[in-house]
């Protein structure tokens, strides 16, 4: 069985905080009440995350064996590479290339409405690495073609989330205004009140 998805995630804003599937995978580990919490605990949770990330996986798909372990491995590989790339250090591409080599995909040319041709990539989903293939490819694309001036970590001291700043002004500072931005504004307001009082 194969699953179908569009050719690439690049340049396609998502509905998740990272605004890029590779960054969203990193963000499955977050700070909650001062402790790091891993949101990927089971294979079923990994399938649900892949579905939400737009990886062409159905929410109720049967996960391959040890999908959560492979997702965590890919997350660690991407975290290391993204942190190196962001800090200007050399990126060891070997682990990601090894992960990508275990994927299986091919391009399909389709005839759409009014005879327009479209290219789509289809990934096999028999193994964990194949199911994670769209995210691994999106991560490789981010590392090779992403604008790392726009790849940022939330400025909140107690947040570990990453995002791709797609705002018009490119001045985004927080993973989201609802989470960290508002907390910062409230803390700044209270600080000003104490200084005045």
MODELLER restraints for C-alpha pairs under 7 A, 6 or more apart:
rsr = mdl.restraints
at = mdl.atoms
rsr.add(forms.Gaussian(group=physical.xy_distance, feature=features.Distance(at['CA:1:A'], at['CA:124:A']), mean=6.55, stdev=0.5))
rsr.add(forms.Gaussian(group=physical.xy_distance, feature=features.Distance(at['CA:1:A'], at['CA:125:A']), mean=6.90, stdev=0.5))
rsr.add(forms.Gaussian(group=physical.xy_distance, feature=features.Distance(at['CA:2:A'], at['CA:122:A']), mean=6.37, stdev=0.5))
rsr.add(forms.Gaussian(group=physical.xy_distance, feature=features.Distance(at['CA:2:A'], at['CA:123:A']), mean=5.79, stdev=0.5))
rsr.add(forms.Gaussian(group=physical.xy_distance, feature=features.Distance(at['CA:2:A'], at['CA:124:A']), mean=4.60, stdev=0.5))
rsr.add(forms.Gaussian(group=physical.xy_distance, feature=features.Distance(at['CA:2:A'], at['CA:125:A']), mean=6.12, stdev=0.5))
rsr.add(forms.Gaussian(group=physical.xy_distance, feature=features.Distance(at['CA:3:A'], at['CA:56:A']), mean=5.79, stdev=0.5))
rsr.add(forms.Gaussian(group=physical.xy_distance, feature=features.Distance(at['CA:3:A'], at['CA:57:A']), mean=6.67, stdev=0.5))
rsr.add(forms.Gaussian(group=physical.xy_distance, feature=features.Distance(at['CA:3:A'], at['CA:122:A']), mean=5.81, stdev=0.5))
rsr.add(forms.Gaussian(group=physical.xy_distance, feature=features.Distance(at['CA:3:A'], at['CA:123:A']), mean=5.81, stdev=0.5))
rsr.add(forms.Gaussian(group=physical.xy_distance, feature=features.Distance(at['CA:3:A'], at['CA:124:A']), mean=6.48, stdev=0.5))
rsr.add(forms.Gaussian(group=physical.xy_distance, feature=features.Distance(at['CA:4:A'], at['CA:56:A']), mean=5.59, stdev=0.5))
rsr.add(forms.Gaussian(group=physical.xy_distance, feature=features.Distance(at['CA:4:A'], at['CA:121:A']), mean=6.62, stdev=0.5))
rsr.add(forms.Gaussian(group=physical.xy_distance, feature=features.Distance(at['CA:4:A'], at['CA:122:A']), mean=4.76, stdev=0.5))
rsr.add(forms.Gaussian(group=physical.xy_distance, feature=features.Distance(at['CA:4:A'], at['CA:123:A']), mean=6.76, stdev=0.5))
rsr.add(forms.Gaussian(group=physical.xy_distance, feature=features.Distance(at['CA:5:A'], at['CA:55:A']), mean=6.60, stdev=0.5))
rsr.add(forms.Gaussian(group=physical.xy_distance, feature=features.Distance(at['CA:5:A'], at['CA:56:A']), mean=4.97, stdev=0.5))
rsr.add(forms.Gaussian(group=physical.xy_distance, feature=features.Distance(at['CA:5:A'], at['CA:120:A']), mean=6.49, stdev=0.5))
rsr.add(forms.Gaussian(group=physical.xy_distance, feature=features.Distance(at['CA:5:A'], at['CA:121:A']), mean=6.14, stdev=0.5))
rsr.add(forms.Gaussian(group=physical.xy_distance, feature=features.Distance(at['CA:5:A'], at['CA:122:A']), mean=6.27, stdev=0.5))
rsr.add(forms.Gaussian(group=physical.xy_distance, feature=features.Distance(at['CA:6:A'], at['CA:120:A']), mean=5.08, stdev=0.5))
rsr.add(forms.Gaussian(group=physical.xy_distance, feature=features.Distance(at['CA:6:A'], at['CA:121:A']), mean=6.08, stdev=0.5))
rsr.add(forms.Gaussian(group=physical.xy_distance, feature=features.Distance(at['CA:7:A'], at['CA:119:A']), mean=6.49, stdev=0.5))
rsr.add(forms.Gaussian(group=physical.xy_distance, feature=features.Distance(at['CA:7:A'], at['CA:120:A']), mean=4.78, stdev=0.5))
rsr.add(forms.Gaussian(group=physical.xy_distance, feature=features.Distance(at['CA:7:A'], at['CA:121:A']), mean=5.00, stdev=0.5))
rsr.add(forms.Gaussian(group=physical.xy_distance, feature=features.Distance(at['CA:8:A'], at['CA:138:A']), mean=6.80, stdev=0.5))
rsr.add(forms.Gaussian(group=physical.xy_distance, feature=features.Distance(at['CA:9:A'], at['CA:138:A']), mean=5.91, stdev=0.5))
rsr.add(forms.Gaussian(group=physical.xy_distance, feature=features.Distance(at['CA:10:A'], at['CA:138:A']), mean=6.81, stdev=0.5))
rsr.add(forms.Gaussian(group=physical.xy_distance, feature=features.Distance(at['CA:13:A'], at['CA:19:A']), mean=5.27, stdev=0.5))
rsr.add(forms.Gaussian(group=physical.xy_distance, feature=features.Distance(at['CA:13:A'], at['CA:20:A']), mean=6.63, stdev=0.5))
rsr.add(forms.Gaussian(group=physical.xy_distance, feature=features.Distance(at['CA:14:A'], at['CA:20:A']), mean=6.38, stdev=0.5))
rsr.add(forms.Gaussian(group=physical.xy_distance, feature=features.Distance(at['CA:16:A'], at['CA:24:A']), mean=6.82, stdev=0.5))
rsr.add(forms.Gaussian(group=physical.xy_distance, feature=features.Distance(at['CA:17:A'], at['CA:24:A']), mean=6.84, stdev=0.5))
rsr.add(forms.Gaussian(group=physical.xy_distance, feature=features.Distance(at['CA:17:A'], at['CA:163:A']), mean=6.41, stdev=0.5))
rsr.add(forms.Gaussian(group=physical.xy_distance, feature=features.Distance(at['CA:17:A'], at['CA:175:A']), mean=6.04, stdev=0.5))
rsr.add(forms.Gaussian(group=physical.xy_distance, feature=features.Distance(at['CA:17:A'], at['CA:176:A']), mean=6.67, stdev=0.5))
rsr.add(forms.Gaussian(group=physical.xy_distance, feature=features.Distance(at['CA:18:A'], at['CA:24:A']), mean=4.88, stdev=0.5))
rsr.add(forms.Gaussian(group=physical.xy_distance, feature=features.Distance(at['CA:18:A'], at['CA:162:A']), mean=5.65, stdev=0.5))
rsr.add(forms.Gaussian(group=physical.xy_distance, feature=features.Distance(at['CA:18:A'], at['CA:163:A']), mean=3.77, stdev=0.5))
rsr.add(forms.Gaussian(group=physical.xy_distance, feature=features.Distance(at['CA:18:A'], at['CA:164:A']), mean=5.90, stdev=0.5))
rsr.add(forms.Gaussian(group=physical.xy_distance, feature=features.Distance(at['CA:19:A'], at['CA:163:A']), mean=5.93, stdev=0.5))
rsr.add(forms.Gaussian(group=physical.xy_distance, feature=features.Distance(at['CA:19:A'], at['CA:164:A']), mean=5.57, stdev=0.5))
rsr.add(forms.Gaussian(group=physical.xy_distance, feature=features.Distance(at['CA:20:A'], at['CA:164:A']), mean=6.44, stdev=0.5))
rsr.add(forms.Gaussian(group=physical.xy_distance, feature=features.Distance(at['CA:21:A'], at['CA:53:A']), mean=6.03, stdev=0.5))
rsr.add(forms.Gaussian(group=physical.xy_distance, feature=features.Distance(at['CA:21:A'], at['CA:135:A']), mean=6.17, stdev=0.5))
rsr.add(forms.Gaussian(group=physical.xy_distance, feature=features.Distance(at['CA:21:A'], at['CA:138:A']), mean=6.73, stdev=0.5))
rsr.add(forms.Gaussian(group=physical.xy_distance, feature=features.Distance(at['CA:22:A'], at['CA:135:A']), mean=6.00, stdev=0.5))
rsr.add(forms.Gaussian(group=physical.xy_distance, feature=features.Distance(at['CA:22:A'], at['CA:138:A']), mean=6.21, stdev=0.5))
rsr.add(forms.Gaussian(group=physical.xy_distance, feature=features.Distance(at['CA:22:A'], at['CA:139:A']), mean=4.90, stdev=0.5))
rsr.add(forms.Gaussian(group=physical.xy_distance, feature=features.Distance(at['CA:23:A'], at['CA:162:A']), mean=5.87, stdev=0.5))
rsr.add(forms.Gaussian(group=physical.xy_distance, feature=features.Distance(at['CA:23:A'], at['CA:163:A']), mean=6.18, stdev=0.5))
rsr.add(forms.Gaussian(group=physical.xy_distance, feature=features.Distance(at['CA:25:A'], at['CA:75:A']), mean=6.05, stdev=0.5))
rsr.add(forms.Gaussian(group=physical.xy_distance, feature=features.Distance(at['CA:26:A'], at['CA:75:A']), mean=5.73, stdev=0.5))
rsr.add(forms.Gaussian(group=physical.xy_distance, feature=features.Distance(at['CA:26:A'], at['CA:79:A']), mean=6.31, stdev=0.5))
rsr.add(forms.Gaussian(group=physical.xy_distance, feature=features.Distance(at['CA:27:A'], at['CA:161:A']), mean=5.27, stdev=0.5))
rsr.add(forms.Gaussian(group=physical.xy_distance, feature=features.Distance(at['CA:27:A'], at['CA:162:A']), mean=6.52, stdev=0.5))
rsr.add(forms.Gaussian(group=physical.xy_distance, feature=features.Distance(at['CA:28:A'], at['CA:38:A']), mean=5.96, stdev=0.5))
rsr.add(forms.Gaussian(group=physical.xy_distance, feature=features.Distance(at['CA:28:A'], at['CA:39:A']), mean=5.12, stdev=0.5))
rsr.add(forms.Gaussian(group=physical.xy_distance, feature=features.Distance(at['CA:28:A'], at['CA:40:A']), mean=6.56, stdev=0.5))
rsr.add(forms.Gaussian(group=physical.xy_distance, feature=features.Distance(at['CA:29:A'], at['CA:36:A']), mean=6.42, stdev=0.5))
rsr.add(forms.Gaussian(group=physical.xy_distance, feature=features.Distance(at['CA:29:A'], at['CA:37:A']), mean=5.45, stdev=0.5))
rsr.add(forms.Gaussian(group=physical.xy_distance, feature=features.Distance(at['CA:29:A'], at['CA:38:A']), mean=4.42, stdev=0.5))
rsr.add(forms.Gaussian(group=physical.xy_distance, feature=features.Distance(at['CA:29:A'], at['CA:39:A']), mean=6.03, stdev=0.5))
rsr.add(forms.Gaussian(group=physical.xy_distance, feature=features.Distance(at['CA:30:A'], at['CA:36:A']), mean=5.46, stdev=0.5))
rsr.add(forms.Gaussian(group=physical.xy_distance, feature=features.Distance(at['CA:30:A'], at['CA:37:A']), mean=5.41, stdev=0.5))
rsr.add(forms.Gaussian(group=physical.xy_distance, feature=features.Distance(at['CA:30:A'], at['CA:38:A']), mean=6.72, stdev=0.5))
rsr.add(forms.Gaussian(group=physical.xy_distance, feature=features.Distance(at['CA:30:A'], at['CA:160:A']), mean=5.97, stdev=0.5))
rsr.add(forms.Gaussian(group=physical.xy_distance, feature=features.Distance(at['CA:30:A'], at['CA:161:A']), mean=6.47, stdev=0.5))
rsr.add(forms.Gaussian(group=physical.xy_distance, feature=features.Distance(at['CA:31:A'], at['CA:37:A']), mean=6.08, stdev=0.5))
rsr.add(forms.Gaussian(group=physical.xy_distance, feature=features.Distance(at['CA:31:A'], at['CA:158:A']), mean=6.89, stdev=0.5))
rsr.add(forms.Gaussian(group=physical.xy_distance, feature=features.Distance(at['CA:31:A'], at['CA:159:A']), mean=5.82, stdev=0.5))
rsr.add(forms.Gaussian(group=physical.xy_distance, feature=features.Distance(at['CA:31:A'], at['CA:160:A']), mean=6.40, stdev=0.5))
rsr.add(forms.Gaussian(group=physical.xy_distance, feature=features.Distance(at['CA:40:A'], at['CA:46:A']), mean=5.83, stdev=0.5))
rsr.add(forms.Gaussian(group=physical.xy_distance, feature=features.Distance(at['CA:40:A'], at['CA:68:A']), mean=6.48, stdev=0.5))
rsr.add(forms.Gaussian(group=physical.xy_distance, feature=features.Distance(at['CA:41:A'], at['CA:68:A']), mean=6.76, stdev=0.5))
rsr.add(forms.Gaussian(group=physical.xy_distance, feature=features.Distance(at['CA:42:A'], at['CA:68:A']), mean=5.74, stdev=0.5))
rsr.add(forms.Gaussian(group=physical.xy_distance, feature=features.Distance(at['CA:43:A'], at['CA:63:A']), mean=6.00, stdev=0.5))
rsr.add(forms.Gaussian(group=physical.xy_distance, feature=features.Distance(at['CA:43:A'], at['CA:66:A']), mean=6.48, stdev=0.5))
rsr.add(forms.Gaussian(group=physical.xy_distance, feature=features.Distance(at['CA:43:A'], at['CA:67:A']), mean=5.18, stdev=0.5))
rsr.add(forms.Gaussian(group=physical.xy_distance, feature=features.Distance(at['CA:43:A'], at['CA:68:A']), mean=4.80, stdev=0.5))
rsr.add(forms.Gaussian(group=physical.xy_distance, feature=features.Distance(at['CA:44:A'], at['CA:63:A']), mean=6.48, stdev=0.5))
rsr.add(forms.Gaussian(group=physical.xy_distance, feature=features.Distance(at['CA:46:A'], at['CA:67:A']), mean=6.71, stdev=0.5))
rsr.add(forms.Gaussian(group=physical.xy_distance, feature=features.Distance(at['CA:46:A'], at['CA:68:A']), mean=5.65, stdev=0.5))
rsr.add(forms.Gaussian(group=physical.xy_distance, feature=features.Distance(at['CA:47:A'], at['CA:59:A']), mean=6.22, stdev=0.5))
rsr.add(forms.Gaussian(group=physical.xy_distance, feature=features.Distance(at['CA:47:A'], at['CA:61:A']), mean=6.83, stdev=0.5))
rsr.add(forms.Gaussian(group=physical.xy_distance, feature=features.Distance(at['CA:47:A'], at['CA:63:A']), mean=6.31, stdev=0.5))
rsr.add(forms.Gaussian(group=physical.xy_distance, feature=features.Distance(at['CA:48:A'], at['CA:59:A']), mean=4.99, stdev=0.5))
rsr.add(forms.Gaussian(group=physical.xy_distance, feature=features.Distance(at['CA:50:A'], at['CA:57:A']), mean=6.15, stdev=0.5))
rsr.add(forms.Gaussian(group=physical.xy_distance, feature=features.Distance(at['CA:51:A'], at['CA:57:A']), mean=4.82, stdev=0.5))
rsr.add(forms.Gaussian(group=physical.xy_distance, feature=features.Distance(at['CA:51:A'], at['CA:58:A']), mean=5.58, stdev=0.5))
rsr.add(forms.Gaussian(group=physical.xy_distance, feature=features.Distance(at['CA:51:A'], at['CA:59:A']), mean=5.32, stdev=0.5))
rsr.add(forms.Gaussian(group=physical.xy_distance, feature=features.Distance(at['CA:55:A'], at['CA:134:A']), mean=5.78, stdev=0.5))
rsr.add(forms.Gaussian(group=physical.xy_distance, feature=features.Distance(at['CA:55:A'], at['CA:135:A']), mean=6.90, stdev=0.5))
rsr.add(forms.Gaussian(group=physical.xy_distance, feature=features.Distance(at['CA:64:A'], at['CA:126:A']), mean=6.36, stdev=0.5))
rsr.add(forms.Gaussian(group=physical.xy_distance, feature=features.Distance(at['CA:64:A'], at['CA:127:A']), mean=5.43, stdev=0.5))
rsr.add(forms.Gaussian(group=physical.xy_distance, feature=features.Distance(at['CA:64:A'], at['CA:128:A']), mean=5.42, stdev=0.5))
rsr.add(forms.Gaussian(group=physical.xy_distance, feature=features.Distance(at['CA:65:A'], at['CA:128:A']), mean=6.69, stdev=0.5))
rsr.add(forms.Gaussian(group=physical.xy_distance, feature=features.Distance(at['CA:66:A'], at['CA:128:A']), mean=6.74, stdev=0.5))
rsr.add(forms.Gaussian(group=physical.xy_distance, feature=features.Distance(at['CA:67:A'], at['CA:128:A']), mean=4.75, stdev=0.5))
rsr.add(forms.Gaussian(group=physical.xy_distance, feature=features.Distance(at['CA:70:A'], at['CA:128:A']), mean=6.12, stdev=0.5))
rsr.add(forms.Gaussian(group=physical.xy_distance, feature=features.Distance(at['CA:70:A'], at['CA:129:A']), mean=6.54, stdev=0.5))
rsr.add(forms.Gaussian(group=physical.xy_distance, feature=features.Distance(at['CA:71:A'], at['CA:132:A']), mean=6.97, stdev=0.5))
rsr.add(forms.Gaussian(group=physical.xy_distance, feature=features.Distance(at['CA:77:A'], at['CA:95:A']), mean=6.51, stdev=0.5))
rsr.add(forms.Gaussian(group=physical.xy_distance, feature=features.Distance(at['CA:77:A'], at['CA:96:A']), mean=6.33, stdev=0.5))
rsr.add(forms.Gaussian(group=physical.xy_distance, feature=features.Distance(at['CA:78:A'], at['CA:139:A']), mean=6.66, stdev=0.5))
rsr.add(forms.Gaussian(group=physical.xy_distance, feature=features.Distance(at['CA:81:A'], at['CA:91:A']), mean=5.47, stdev=0.5))
rsr.add(forms.Gaussian(group=physical.xy_distance, feature=features.Distance(at['CA:81:A'], at['CA:92:A']), mean=6.82, stdev=0.5))
rsr.add(forms.Gaussian(group=physical.xy_distance, feature=features.Distance(at['CA:82:A'], at['CA:143:A']), mean=6.82, stdev=0.5))
rsr.add(forms.Gaussian(group=physical.xy_distance, feature=features.Distance(at['CA:84:A'], at['CA:90:A']), mean=6.32, stdev=0.5))
rsr.add(forms.Gaussian(group=physical.xy_distance, feature=features.Distance(at['CA:84:A'], at['CA:91:A']), mean=5.75, stdev=0.5))
rsr.add(forms.Gaussian(group=physical.xy_distance, feature=features.Distance(at['CA:85:A'], at['CA:91:A']), mean=6.21, stdev=0.5))
rsr.add(forms.Gaussian(group=physical.xy_distance, feature=features.Distance(at['CA:86:A'], at['CA:148:A']), mean=6.07, stdev=0.5))
rsr.add(forms.Gaussian(group=physical.xy_distance, feature=features.Distance(at['CA:99:A'], at['CA:129:A']), mean=6.80, stdev=0.5))
rsr.add(forms.Gaussian(group=physical.xy_distance, feature=features.Distance(at['CA:100:A'], at['CA:133:A']), mean=6.70, stdev=0.5))
rsr.add(forms.Gaussian(group=physical.xy_distance, feature=features.Distance(at['CA:100:A'], at['CA:136:A']), mean=6.37, stdev=0.5))
rsr.add(forms.Gaussian(group=physical.xy_distance, feature=features.Distance(at['CA:102:A'], at['CA:129:A']), mean=5.97, stdev=0.5))
rsr.add(forms.Gaussian(group=physical.xy_distance, feature=features.Distance(at['CA:102:A'], at['CA:130:A']), mean=6.66, stdev=0.5))
rsr.add(forms.Gaussian(group=physical.xy_distance, feature=features.Distance(at['CA:103:A'], at['CA:129:A']), mean=5.60, stdev=0.5))
rsr.add(forms.Gaussian(group=physical.xy_distance, feature=features.Distance(at['CA:103:A'], at['CA:130:A']), mean=4.27, stdev=0.5))
rsr.add(forms.Gaussian(group=physical.xy_distance, feature=features.Distance(at['CA:103:A'], at['CA:133:A']), mean=5.40, stdev=0.5))
rsr.add(forms.Gaussian(group=physical.xy_distance, feature=features.Distance(at['CA:104:A'], at['CA:123:A']), mean=5.78, stdev=0.5))
rsr.add(forms.Gaussian(group=physical.xy_distance, feature=features.Distance(at['CA:104:A'], at['CA:124:A']), mean=5.62, stdev=0.5))
rsr.add(forms.Gaussian(group=physical.xy_distance, feature=features.Distance(at['CA:104:A'], at['CA:130:A']), mean=5.87, stdev=0.5))
rsr.add(forms.Gaussian(group=physical.xy_distance, feature=features.Distance(at['CA:105:A'], at['CA:121:A']), mean=6.63, stdev=0.5))
rsr.add(forms.Gaussian(group=physical.xy_distance, feature=features.Distance(at['CA:105:A'], at['CA:122:A']), mean=5.39, stdev=0.5))
rsr.add(forms.Gaussian(group=physical.xy_distance, feature=features.Distance(at['CA:105:A'], at['CA:123:A']), mean=4.28, stdev=0.5))
rsr.add(forms.Gaussian(group=physical.xy_distance, feature=features.Distance(at['CA:105:A'], at['CA:124:A']), mean=6.18, stdev=0.5))
rsr.add(forms.Gaussian(group=physical.xy_distance, feature=features.Distance(at['CA:106:A'], at['CA:121:A']), mean=5.64, stdev=0.5))
rsr.add(forms.Gaussian(group=physical.xy_distance, feature=features.Distance(at['CA:106:A'], at['CA:122:A']), mean=5.61, stdev=0.5))
rsr.add(forms.Gaussian(group=physical.xy_distance, feature=features.Distance(at['CA:106:A'], at['CA:123:A']), mean=6.83, stdev=0.5))
rsr.add(forms.Gaussian(group=physical.xy_distance, feature=features.Distance(at['CA:107:A'], at['CA:119:A']), mean=6.59, stdev=0.5))
rsr.add(forms.Gaussian(group=physical.xy_distance, feature=features.Distance(at['CA:107:A'], at['CA:120:A']), mean=5.64, stdev=0.5))
rsr.add(forms.Gaussian(group=physical.xy_distance, feature=features.Distance(at['CA:107:A'], at['CA:121:A']), mean=4.43, stdev=0.5))
rsr.add(forms.Gaussian(group=physical.xy_distance, feature=features.Distance(at['CA:107:A'], at['CA:122:A']), mean=6.31, stdev=0.5))
rsr.add(forms.Gaussian(group=physical.xy_distance, feature=features.Distance(at['CA:108:A'], at['CA:119:A']), mean=5.79, stdev=0.5))
rsr.add(forms.Gaussian(group=physical.xy_distance, feature=features.Distance(at['CA:108:A'], at['CA:120:A']), mean=5.28, stdev=0.5))
rsr.add(forms.Gaussian(group=physical.xy_distance, feature=features.Distance(at['CA:108:A'], at['CA:121:A']), mean=6.08, stdev=0.5))
rsr.add(forms.Gaussian(group=physical.xy_distance, feature=features.Distance(at['CA:109:A'], at['CA:117:A']), mean=6.69, stdev=0.5))
rsr.add(forms.Gaussian(group=physical.xy_distance, feature=features.Distance(at['CA:109:A'], at['CA:118:A']), mean=5.81, stdev=0.5))
rsr.add(forms.Gaussian(group=physical.xy_distance, feature=features.Distance(at['CA:109:A'], at['CA:119:A']), mean=4.78, stdev=0.5))
rsr.add(forms.Gaussian(group=physical.xy_distance, feature=features.Distance(at['CA:109:A'], at['CA:120:A']), mean=6.52, stdev=0.5))
rsr.add(forms.Gaussian(group=physical.xy_distance, feature=features.Distance(at['CA:110:A'], at['CA:117:A']), mean=5.60, stdev=0.5))
rsr.add(forms.Gaussian(group=physical.xy_distance, feature=features.Distance(at['CA:110:A'], at['CA:118:A']), mean=5.31, stdev=0.5))
rsr.add(forms.Gaussian(group=physical.xy_distance, feature=features.Distance(at['CA:110:A'], at['CA:119:A']), mean=6.39, stdev=0.5))
rsr.add(forms.Gaussian(group=physical.xy_distance, feature=features.Distance(at['CA:111:A'], at['CA:117:A']), mean=4.70, stdev=0.5))
rsr.add(forms.Gaussian(group=physical.xy_distance, feature=features.Distance(at['CA:111:A'], at['CA:118:A']), mean=6.48, stdev=0.5))
rsr.add(forms.Gaussian(group=physical.xy_distance, feature=features.Distance(at['CA:112:A'], at['CA:118:A']), mean=6.82, stdev=0.5))
rsr.add(forms.Gaussian(group=physical.xy_distance, feature=features.Distance(at['CA:123:A'], at['CA:130:A']), mean=6.54, stdev=0.5))
rsr.add(forms.Gaussian(group=physical.xy_distance, feature=features.Distance(at['CA:123:A'], at['CA:133:A']), mean=6.88, stdev=0.5))
rsr.add(forms.Gaussian(group=physical.xy_distance, feature=features.Distance(at['CA:124:A'], at['CA:130:A']), mean=5.64, stdev=0.5))
rsr.add(forms.Gaussian(group=physical.xy_distance, feature=features.Distance(at['CA:124:A'], at['CA:131:A']), mean=6.75, stdev=0.5))
rsr.add(forms.Gaussian(group=physical.xy_distance, feature=features.Distance(at['CA:125:A'], at['CA:131:A']), mean=4.49, stdev=0.5))
rsr.add(forms.Gaussian(group=physical.xy_distance, feature=features.Distance(at['CA:150:A'], at['CA:164:A']), mean=5.53, stdev=0.5))
rsr.add(forms.Gaussian(group=physical.xy_distance, feature=features.Distance(at['CA:150:A'], at['CA:165:A']), mean=4.98, stdev=0.5))
rsr.add(forms.Gaussian(group=physical.xy_distance, feature=features.Distance(at['CA:151:A'], at['CA:163:A']), mean=5.89, stdev=0.5))
rsr.add(forms.Gaussian(group=physical.xy_distance, feature=features.Distance(at['CA:151:A'], at['CA:164:A']), mean=4.57, stdev=0.5))
rsr.add(forms.Gaussian(group=physical.xy_distance, feature=features.Distance(at['CA:151:A'], at['CA:165:A']), mean=6.35, stdev=0.5))
rsr.add(forms.Gaussian(group=physical.xy_distance, feature=features.Distance(at['CA:152:A'], at['CA:162:A']), mean=5.61, stdev=0.5))
rsr.add(forms.Gaussian(group=physical.xy_distance, feature=features.Distance(at['CA:152:A'], at['CA:163:A']), mean=5.48, stdev=0.5))
rsr.add(forms.Gaussian(group=physical.xy_distance, feature=features.Distance(at['CA:152:A'], at['CA:164:A']), mean=6.31, stdev=0.5))
rsr.add(forms.Gaussian(group=physical.xy_distance, feature=features.Distance(at['CA:153:A'], at['CA:160:A']), mean=6.77, stdev=0.5))
rsr.add(forms.Gaussian(group=physical.xy_distance, feature=features.Distance(at['CA:153:A'], at['CA:161:A']), mean=5.84, stdev=0.5))
rsr.add(forms.Gaussian(group=physical.xy_distance, feature=features.Distance(at['CA:153:A'], at['CA:162:A']), mean=4.30, stdev=0.5))
rsr.add(forms.Gaussian(group=physical.xy_distance, feature=features.Distance(at['CA:153:A'], at['CA:163:A']), mean=6.33, stdev=0.5))
rsr.add(forms.Gaussian(group=physical.xy_distance, feature=features.Distance(at['CA:154:A'], at['CA:160:A']), mean=6.64, stdev=0.5))
rsr.add(forms.Gaussian(group=physical.xy_distance, feature=features.Distance(at['CA:154:A'], at['CA:161:A']), mean=5.73, stdev=0.5))
rsr.add(forms.Gaussian(group=physical.xy_distance, feature=features.Distance(at['CA:154:A'], at['CA:162:A']), mean=5.98, stdev=0.5))
rsr.add(forms.Gaussian(group=physical.xy_distance, feature=features.Distance(at['CA:154:A'], at['CA:173:A']), mean=5.99, stdev=0.5))
rsr.add(forms.Gaussian(group=physical.xy_distance, feature=features.Distance(at['CA:154:A'], at['CA:174:A']), mean=4.63, stdev=0.5))
rsr.add(forms.Gaussian(group=physical.xy_distance, feature=features.Distance(at['CA:154:A'], at['CA:175:A']), mean=5.07, stdev=0.5))
rsr.add(forms.Gaussian(group=physical.xy_distance, feature=features.Distance(at['CA:155:A'], at['CA:173:A']), mean=5.74, stdev=0.5))
rsr.add(forms.Gaussian(group=physical.xy_distance, feature=features.Distance(at['CA:155:A'], at['CA:174:A']), mean=5.80, stdev=0.5))
rsr.add(forms.Gaussian(group=physical.xy_distance, feature=features.Distance(at['CA:156:A'], at['CA:174:A']), mean=6.90, stdev=0.5))
rsr.add(forms.Gaussian(group=physical.xy_distance, feature=features.Distance(at['CA:156:A'], at['CA:180:A']), mean=6.23, stdev=0.5))
rsr.add(forms.Gaussian(group=physical.xy_distance, feature=features.Distance(at['CA:161:A'], at['CA:175:A']), mean=6.21, stdev=0.5))
rsr.add(forms.Gaussian(group=physical.xy_distance, feature=features.Distance(at['CA:162:A'], at['CA:175:A']), mean=6.63, stdev=0.5))
rsr.add(forms.Gaussian(group=physical.xy_distance, feature=features.Distance(at['CA:163:A'], at['CA:175:A']), mean=6.25, stdev=0.5))
rsr.add(forms.Gaussian(group=physical.xy_distance, feature=features.Distance(at['CA:165:A'], at['CA:172:A']), mean=5.96, stdev=0.5))
rsr.add(forms.Gaussian(group=physical.xy_distance, feature=features.Distance(at['CA:174:A'], at['CA:180:A']), mean=5.93, stdev=0.5))
rsr.add(forms.Gaussian(group=physical.xy_distance, feature=features.Distance(at['CA:174:A'], at['CA:181:A']), mean=5.57, stdev=0.5))
